[in-house]
């Protein structure tokens, strides 16, 4: 297949303007974004994306999980499309680039192709996957997981947020529940551009991360039940303190991760105690353990060890415990051909690059199960993400999108 010339690059200023315009929707309190999935702000961001895609001459598809598919036609009506994209939803205190760069970078590819009158054999489809973050409705990457056959759609519709609202009801409420059967689309390949969300690229002075693998993940939701009691009048030896049990398991998680170095991480990311009153000993604690590793055996070993070693901790405190897996995927090896296309694009364009293992989960991890897939990463300042202070430079955004552009159009096969 013909490769695009090294002089072909996207319009970096236009991409940056689009990122800043989208960031106005669902503003955070400290310069970032709070555009959580299936909120009114999510709907507003979707409408803006739809307007931009239609202005670029695309048709928009929408499936029953709310996944958006903006299609630019190819010259061969029978050729499977090349897909590119990420997500527009954010964390409650999220940045302006996590996920959004991958969606708007895909749109910028189509705009640049229009500018340069580039035609491809395969159609190109830019995708916005619903509920990648999983912060409102667990698990993360929910809609791409349904698309890839990892989750049942009815089960996904029944996921509840902290207020008891279901995914299915909220999707219908904001008006983005489509008619298209989820997963019916077939792909020639899928590419995702993302900020690294880690410090490696910046520390190594590299412009591009060529993602070869993704870490596997276990999310374990732990519920501890003790007894609410007065903090001032209950003797220390008569307390059944769910908060203390949570604290000791937090320490256990850290120990397990440290003793599985290198190549493992673990932490408690979300935690709640009840009744959460200043002068009441918590009678209930609910928290989520996040274990990750690119090594399948190590990942499963950490989970098994937690399940065994947490038992004497809670028994010694008189607590009861339930552990429910609420998110999981095995380590990922991305498609060799797609990875090579990314690496070749970086070299063709003269961008410094290195191979990376993604530390975070991405929609590409699920789509890799149903289509050849690869990821491109650009640096972020201090490796900071899932934080309103998340930052990248316009130059990093343009370089990552340039590489994405070349890999996508080469795979889609330039005509003429």
Secondary structure as UniProt FT lines:
FT   TURN            6..7
FT   HELIX           12..23
FT   TURN            24..26
FT   TURN            37..38
FT   HELIX           40..55
FT   TURN            56..57
FT   STRAND          59..63
FT   TURN            64..65
FT   STRAND          68..72
FT   TURN            77..78
FT   STRAND          81..86
FT   TURN            92..93
FT   TURN            98..99
FT   HELIX           100..116
FT   STRAND          119..120
FT   STRAND          124..128
FT   TURN            130..131
FT   HELIX           142..147
FT   TURN            148..149
FT   HELIX           153..157
FT   TURN            162..163
FT   HELIX           167..173
FT   TURN            174..175
FT   TURN            182..183
FT   STRAND          187..195
FT   HELIX           200..204
FT   STRAND          208..214
FT   STRAND          216..225
FT   STRAND          229..230
FT   TURN            231..233
FT   HELIX           236..238
FT   HELIX           242..258
FT   TURN            259..260
FT   STRAND          265..274
FT   TURN            278..279
FT   STRAND          280..281
FT   STRAND          284..293
FT   HELIX           296..316
FT   TURN            317..318
FT   STRAND          320..329
FT   STRAND          332..333
FT   HELIX           336..349
FT   STRAND          353..358
FT   HELIX           363..367
FT   TURN            368..370
FT   STRAND          373..378
FT   HELIX           381..383
FT   TURN            388..389
FT   HELIX           394..412
FT   STRAND          414..415
//
